[in-house]
């Protein structure tokens, strides 16, 4: 099968509009955001469905899942994305921001559950033990906090996937969380976000990923190579990591995504997906369909 013809469900991309919402990372240079993605001055201050259509032209993008972009009005931003879907037919699914310790958690989840394209909620909980720029949570142990876990319980009956953004050093905490909530679907973004790329760091990441994969209610998204490996990443550099993630979770629980437009700090959409195609070129057609479309369609209920 010609890889360019493979249907793509891009399950992590951003639309945003700084004329409509306030994004702190655009209001002033953010050391924390820069620590994640590098120099982001080249990012446009507005990125909309027409821009995405232009940038992805030539590949078979069958659908997208939009992820919130850290605005100061996360509920308004998610409903704005829902409006964009009505007008532009994208995004097909929506990942909205939530704080499981928030005083307005129940009301927020009610709004999200009533919006037909919101499929998932996420919280940023990355915490680096030595680098204060890579700390996005209130502390290192949020996932084991009883009050925070009561917030997770509020997802019951709302049919929302839960995505937790964290670093590889926190993978065992996610395994504990997923084990405690076996009926809740979780998604692990950025390939488990390895920060330590040494051989010892790679071994620790594999150990953590194996612990998480033992929980059948967790799927992993493969994207953000520019965040993990820097904007000059190469196929040879990332191949073994990606193949190991797929080996650990299986194609049925792995999903490729773009991270548009942030990924363009490193390469174009076409260059990114052709790198993915090269890395999994020895997989069967059925496995590649899972990785690029079908697994995400199942997880986010986009059949």
N, C-alpha and C positions, 0 to 999 in steps of 0.2 A: 504493500500500500504506500503510495506517495505520501511522505510525512506531511507535506504542506496541505494535504486534503484531510488530515485527521481533524475531527471536530474538537474544538477547544472550549472548555468551560473555564474561563479565567476567574478563579475563585478568590482572588485578592487583588483588587485594584481600587484606586481612589478617583472620585470626582470631587472638586471643591471650588469655591468661588469666594475669594477674599473681599469682593465687593459686597457680598451678602452676609458673610459670617466673619467673626473675629478668630483668627488662628494665631496664637501666641508665637509659634515658630516663624511666622512671617512678620509679625509686628516688630520683632527685634531678633537679632541673631541668637540662636539657642545653642549653648555649649552642649547641653544634653542631647539634643537632636543631632547635632553635628557629630557627636561621639558615636551615634548609631549609623549615620548614612554618609559621613564625610561632608565636604563643602557643598552645601545645597543651594548656593546663590543662583544657580542656573535654573532652578525649578520655576515654572510659571506660577503666577499668583492666582491664576484661574485655570482649571482643567476640567473640561465638560465632555459630554458624550460625543459631540462632533470631533473634538480633538482626539479622543480615543479611537474613533472610527478611522480617522486619517492615519494615525500612528500604527494601527494594526492591519491596515489594508494589505491584502495579498494572502493572509492566512485565514483559516476557516474558524473564526471565532463565533461559536454558536450561542454564547451567553456569558454573562459576567456576574460576579458577586462583589458588591461595593463594600468597602470597609471605611468606617468613620475616620476622620482626619484631625482629631484632637482639637476641635473647635471649643469655644466657651459655651456653646449651646448644643450639646450632643443630641438632645431630643429633637430640637428644631432641625438640626443637620440631617438626622435620619429621616424625618418626614419630608425634608427637601429632596433627599435622594429618591424617596417614594414618588414625589411629584415628577422628578426627572424621568423615572421609569414610565410614567403615564404618557409623557410627551415624546420621549426618545426611544422607548422600548428597552432601555437599559438604565440601571442595572436590573438583572432578573432576580437577584437576591440581595439582601442587605444585612450587614453586620453592624450593630449599633453599640455604642459605648455604655457601660454600666459600672456602677460602684456598688459592690455587694454589701458594703457597710453604710450606704447612703440612707439618709432619713426618708427620702422619697422613693425608695427602691420599689415598693409594691406598685405605686402609681406609675412609675416609669415603665415597669414591666407590663403593666396593663396596656399602656399606650403602644408599646412595641408589639405585644401579642395581637393587638387589634389591627395592625398594619399588615396587609396581605403579603408584602414582599420582605418584611423583616423576618429573617430565618434564624438569626444568631445574635448573641450579645458577647461582648468581650471586655476584659479588663487588663490593663497594663500592670504587671506585677514583677517585671524584671528587677533584680537586685544583685548588684555585684559586690562581693565582699570587700574589695580593696579600692575600687574606682568609684568615687562618689558621683561622677557624671553619669554613671550607668545604674542609677537607682531611681526607679519609677513607682515604687510602692512606699507605704508608710513604714515598712520594716522588712526584715528578711523572712519572717515566719507567718505572713498573712494567711497562706493557704491552710495552716493548721489552727488558725484562730477560730474559736467556737462561734463567736458572733458573726464572723465573716461566713462561715459554713452555713449558718442559719439563713444567710442571704442566698446561698446556692439552693437551699431547700425551697425558696420561693419560685424557682423555675418549674417546679412540679405542676403539671397540668397546663403549662403554657406552650409546650411544643417548640421550645427555643433551644438551639444548640448553644453550648458554652465554650468560648475560646479564651484561653489564658495565654498571654504573651509573657514569656519568662526566658531565663538563660539556662544553659545546660546544667549548671551547678544546682538548679532547682528541680530537675526532672524527677528526682525521687519524691519530692513533695507533691508533684502532680500525680504520680503513681498512687500515692496514699489517698489523695483526694478522689481520683477516679474510682478507686476500690471502694471508697466509702459511699459513692453515689453510682452504683452500677447501672441504674436505669437512665442516667443522664448522658447524652452524647457530648463528648468533649472533642475539641480540635486543638492540636498543638501547632502553632505557626512557626515559620522561619526555621523549619527542619530541626526544632529543638534548640536553636540558637547557640551553637558552640562559640565560645569566646576565646578559649585557649586552644590554639591550633597546633600545638606541639603534639608529639606522639603520646605523651602522657594525657594531655587534654583530650585527644581523640579517643583514647581508651576509656576515659571517664565518661565522655559523651556516649559512646557505644553502650556502656554499662547502664547509664541512665535511660537511654532510649529503649533498651531491652526491658527494663523494669516497667516503663510506661506501656510498651507494646503488649505486655502480659495482660493489660486491661483491654478487653475487646471493645469497650466503649470509647476508645480514643483513636482518632485518625490524625495524620500529620500532613501539613502543607509544606511543600518544597518551593520556596521563593526567598527573596531577600539576599541573594548571593552577594550583592554589593554591600550589604550590612555585615555579613559574616567575613567575607574574604577581601573586601575593599573594591574600589571601582575598577581596578585593573585585573580582576579575576580572570582566569583562563579555564578552558574546559579540562585540561590536564590537572589543574589544581583542585577542581570541585568534583570531578567524576567519582572518585572513590567514596567521598562523603555521601553523595546522592545515592549511589548504588547500595551503600551500606544501609542507609535509611529505608530504602525500598526492600532490601533483604529482611530487615528486622520487622517491618510492619506488613509487608506484602502489598502488591499493587492495589488490592481492593481497599486498602486503608491509606493510600498515598495519593496526593493531589498536587499537580504542578500549578503554579500561579505566576503572575507577572510582577506584581507590586508597581504597576504603572501609576503615575509617571516617574516614581522615584527610581525605578530600575534604569531609566534613561540617563541617569548620572553616569552609568557605566557603559550602556549599550542600547541599541534599539530593541523594540519588541521582537522584531523578526530575528535579530541576532541571538536574543535570549532563547527564543523557542527553538531555533535551529540548533543551539547548543544542547538543549534538552533532548531534541530528537536524536542527536549524535550519541548522547550518553546512553540512551535506551534503545538504540537501533537493533540490538540483538534480541529484544523482547518480542513476544508474539503480538500479532495485531490486537488480539483481545486484551492483553495486558496493557498495551499502549493506549487503547481506548479507555481503560480504567483510569490510567494515570492522568490523561489529559482531559477527560470528560466525565466518564460514568461514575467514578467514585465520588466526585464532588456533587454530581447530580443527585446521588442517593443521600449523601450526608446533609445537603442543604434542601432536599425535597424539591428539586427543580426538574422533575421528569416531564 
